[in-house]
Amino acid sequence: MDDIKGFAINSAPQNFNPQTDLPAGFLDFFLPLHQRFTPRQRELVAKRARVLADSHVGRKPDHLPASEATRGNWSITLPEWCQDQRNQMTGPSDDAELVVKMLNSGAPGVMLDLEDSLANTWEHLETGIRNVHSALRGELSYFDKKRNQQVAIRPSTTVIFTRARGLHLSQRLPGIDLASASLYDVCRIAFEADPKKMKHPLSIYIPKSESAEEALWWNDLFNEIEKLRGWGHGYIKCMALVEAHPLAFQMEEFLYNLREHILGLNLGRWDYMASLIHFNLSDPDWILPDRNTIPHDVAFFQNLRDLLVSICHRRGAFAIGGMTALYPDRSNPELNARALAVLEKDKKNESDRGFDGAWTGHPDQNQIAVDQFPSPNQIQSHRSASDRYPDLRPKPVGVGKQSLSGTRAAIRTVIRYRDGVLNGKGASLLDGYMEDLATDRIYRLMIAQRIKHRDRVQIADDNGKPAPHTPEAITRLFDEELDKLLKALPADSSGSAQSFRQARQIAEAMIRNGEFDPI
């Protein structure tokens, strides 16, 4: 099992010729940037590993010393075209139908994803990039079989963001040294972007950052692309996700380092939860309850929410809340009503904490989300956090429950999610929840910490009896849950059965091998 791995590095096909198969002139644009920025990316990734290792031996992430970033009188000015971001709808960019529906939903912002909700393979990446370019030009459409007609993007003021892959990922191209995936994605989007056909400047969503130093990498890249494309300084705009525990301590410095480009920060809470577990994996007192028993207002989120809002609003930037995982389903009225009620409560909580908007993933969620936030934003009603240095690692004591059924649910999810990935889906609707790489990572880490600290953590079965989470017990649970999934398949689905078996092997191997980075 040790030779089984999760995602491979995204690689172009063997017969792919970058000189002829990439857009004409792209390599002349890309290669000098690759030579300059990929070595820096590798250094930053190495620093991440050291910070994580330090955390596991007790040197946990902490705030940086005071600096111009925290003491200075600087601010960010939001352009007129993006004053309202009360809801940013997100989804995989390789799904043209979904992209068009999101852009026609009335959402103030739409983020087209090349990262977590997209299967990290060449075919899906290239489809996603093509769709992004078509969407930026307002030309993307899809054929609606129900209505028997082609549906196009309607004119609107919706702001379009493109989420590139994170700095931790690489891209393999034949005949070229391994490149930064972030660099490749941004260059592909920027190289063919035509401001004359776009309704607003090029806007990028930055994921998975782990330090303020990494903001300098993005800042320098944006500045260099602006020069190469002949765009004015500061033309490229961005939002950034706070998805890693170390970055929570460096948010103001991160904003400062990108102040000429950045519009705001977004609390990517599912990846943040996974990162919080990852950086506390050696701590037996920091064991996550069953994920779906954790309330939306749990302290480790609320403390970070208040700090993020305070920092962003002090500097004139957006503070955007996270995604609600429970998904609406029009075919199931009971689930649909519950999902929309949970959404309303969740977004009202974020609005009450001062956020300017939220993320959603379904057009039916847009108006409910928008209605929870004052128009156009809450920046001018800035309220400083009561504590500039709050506890960002409060232990999850008295929160939710830890159960064998929760472990089983986690195992079912990681098998089914990985099966989706093997079949080209980066996000899957499972049991009413939209599960993507972030939630898969939470479950892998949740299972790992229950194995690691099994002598300290008492997890009971449905009858209240202890259920020690030994590696052998977890293997047995994987076998049992796989068997249930296989028995539920139609009789003629041999291909699906094979895919589920492979997904089960990969999912358990990733846990055993300690593959907990967001890959």
Sequence and secondary structure as in RCSB ss.txt:
>XXXX:A:sequence
MDDIKGFAINSAPQNFNPQTDLPAGFLDFFLPLHQRFTPRQRELVAKRARVLADSHVGRKPDHLPASEATRGNWS
ITLPEWCQDQRNQMTGPSDDAELVVKMLNSGAPGVMLDLEDSLANTWEHLETGIRNVHSALRGELSYFDKKRNQQ
VAIRPSTTVIFTRARGLHLSQRLPGIDLASASLYDVCRIAFEADPKKMKHPLSIYIPKSESAEEALWWNDLFNEI
EKLRGWGHGYIKCMALVEAHPLAFQMEEFLYNLREHILGLNLGRWDYMASLIHFNLSDPDWILPDRNTIPHDVAF
FQNLRDLLVSICHRRGAFAIGGMTALYPDRSNPELNARALAVLEKDKKNESDRGFDGAWTGHPDQNQIAVDQFPS
PNQIQSHRSASDRYPDLRPKPVGVGKQSLSGTRAAIRTVIRYRDGVLNGKGASLLDGYMEDLATDRIYRLMIAQR
IKHRDRVQIADDNGKPAPHTPEAITRLFDEELDKLLKALPADSSGSAQSFRQARQIAEAMIRNGEFDPI
>XXXX:A:secstr
 TT  S   EE  TT  HHHHS TTHHHHHHHHHHHHHHHHHHHHHHHHHHHHHHHTT         HHHHS   
    GGGS  SEEEEEETT HHHHHHHHTTT SEEEEESSTTS  SHHHHHHHHHHHHHHHTT  EEEETTTTEE
EE      EEEEE   TT EEEETTEEEEEHHHHHHHHHHHH  GGG SS  EEEE S   HHHHHHHHHHHHHH
HHHHT  TT SEEEEEE STGGGGSHHHHHHHTTTTEEEEEE HHHHHHHHHHHTTT TT     GGGS TT HH
HHHHHHHHHHHHHHTT EEEEEE  B   TT HHHHHHHHHHHHHHHHHHHHTT SEEEESSGGGHHHHHHTS S
S SGGG    S SS  S    TTSS  BHHHHHHHHHHHHHHHHHHHTT S EEETTEEE HHHHHHHHHHHHHH
HHTTTT   B TTS B    HHHHHHHHHHHHHHHHHTS TT HHHHHHHHHHHHHHHHHHHTT  S  
